[in-house]
Amino acid sequence: MIKKKVILLVEDNPDDEALTIRALNKNNILNEVIVARDGAEALDLLFGDHNDSDEKVPIFPELILLDLNLPKISGLEVLKRIRSSEKTRMLPVVVLTTSNEDRDRMESYALGVNSYIRKPVDFRQFSESILQVGLYWLVLNEGPPQIKNP
């Protein structure tokens, strides 16, 4: 059985969450999307500290779409934790944010983000951005061979 590639969407804004999922569906990117609505929840999912699960099995997404402005733990801190762990450091992380700050972009790249995309305001442009991200990271890109679901 072939397992679908999972996308972890880390987004606290319900409208942006809905737009992202709508854009994925519109572009026939039908991967399972797991949503974390703050930085702490994202880290719980990635490192297996789920509060609602007895098993506490971490998820191992094919792609992480990470907003920067998150409650509890910032997106930059989430990125720092992802890159500091042997288990998650090679996961593709795309910052998807409204931030127009050069310092956010610089720090994201300094911490090892794979790509930094500003969310376009127009849905058509946003949808096209999501299509390109999905095609590249979920279809064209070949990750390192050591990335396997543990």
ZIQUISUL-V832049 format. One record per residue. N is the residue number from 1. RES is the residue in one small letter. OMEGA is omega as a letter, one per 40 degrees, with the letter a starting at -180 (* if undefined). Layout:
N/RES/OMEGA  N/RES/OMEGA
//
This chain:
1/m/i  2/i/i  3/k/i  4/k/i  5/k/a  6/v/i  7/i/i  8/l/i  9/l/i  10/v/a  11/e/a  12/d/a  13/n/a  14/p/i  15/d/i  16/d/i  17/e/a  18/a/i  19/l/a  20/t/a  21/i/i  22/r/i  23/a/i  24/l/a  25/n/a  26/k/a  27/n/i  28/n/i  29/i/a  30/l/i  31/n/i  32/e/i  33/v/i  34/i/a  35/v/i  36/a/a  37/r/i  38/d/a  39/g/a  40/a/i  41/e/i  42/a/i  43/l/i  44/d/a  45/l/a  46/l/a  47/f/i  48/g/a  49/d/a  50/h/i  51/n/a  52/d/a  53/s/i  54/d/a  55/e/a  56/k/i  57/v/i  58/p/i  59/i/a  60/f/a  61/p/i  62/e/a  63/l/i  64/i/i  65/l/a  66/l/i  67/d/i  68/l/a  69/n/a  70/l/i  71/p/i  72/k/i  73/i/a  74/s/i  75/g/i  76/l/i  77/e/i  78/v/i  79/l/i  80/k/i  81/r/i  82/i/a  83/r/a  84/s/a  85/s/i  86/e/a  87/k/a  88/t/a  89/r/a  90/m/i  91/l/i  92/p/i  93/v/i  94/v/i  95/v/i  96/l/a  97/t/i  98/t/a  99/s/i  100/n/a  101/e/i  102/d/a  103/r/i  104/d/i  105/r/i  106/m/a  107/e/i  108/s/i  109/y/i  110/a/i  111/l/i  112/g/i  113/v/i  114/n/a  115/s/a  116/y/a  117/i/i  118/r/i  119/k/i  120/p/a  121/v/a  122/d/a  123/f/i  124/r/i  125/q/i  126/f/i  127/s/i  128/e/i  129/s/i  130/i/i  131/l/a  132/q/i  133/v/a  134/g/a  135/l/a  136/y/a  137/w/a  138/l/a  139/v/a  140/l/a  141/n/i  142/e/i  143/g/i  144/p/a  145/p/a  146/q/i  147/i/i  148/k/i  149/n/a  150/p/*
//
